Amino acid sequence: MAKTSPGEFINQVKAEGSKVVWPTRKETVSTAIFVGIMMVILSIFFLGVDSLFGAVMKWLLSLA
């Protein structure tokens, strides 16, 4: 692999940076809301799964 000079590297970084398409404010807000909703749903789901496994383990240990 050929070495790239620091100046050429900076030019390549600028060229790649100019290709970046930033999301709009609306897209960012809607994505953040979606992530928040999914976080709450998954938290409730895993709380339920953990509680179920805890109850099963407690029941199994009470048999011993």
N, C-alpha and C positions, 0 to 999 in steps of 0.2 A: 504494500500500500504506500503510495507516494505521500510525502509530508506536504502539508499545506502551510504557507507562510501566515503569520498572524494577520497581516493586512487582508489576504485573500479569505481567511476564515471570517473576519469581521464582515467582509462584503457578502459572503455566503449567508451569514446569520441575518444580515439586514434583508437580503433577498427572500429568505424563508419567512422572516417576520412580516414582510409586506403581504405575504399570501394568507396570513391568519385572518379569519372572518370571526369577529367578536359577536356574541349574541346580543340581541336588543334587550332593552330593560324589561320589556314585556316577557320575553323568553326566559330571562333570568328569574324574574319573579314567579312565573308559572312553574318553572322547574324547581325552585326552592319550596314552593307550596306542595308540589307533588312529593318531593323528598320528605317533607315534614309529615304529610299524611301517611306515606308508606312506613316511616319510622314508627309512628303511633300504632299502625295496624300490626306491624311485625313485633313490636314490643308486647302488645296484648297477646298475640299468638304465642310467643315464646314464654310469656308468663303462664299462660294456660298449659302449655306442654310441660314446663318445669313443675308446676303445681301438680299435674297429673302424675308425673314420674315420682315426685316427692310422696304423694299419697300412696302410690303402688309400693314404693320402697318401705314406707312406714308400715303398711299392711303386711308385707313380706317379713319384715323384722319382728312384727308382733307375733308371727306364727312360730318363731324360733324359741 
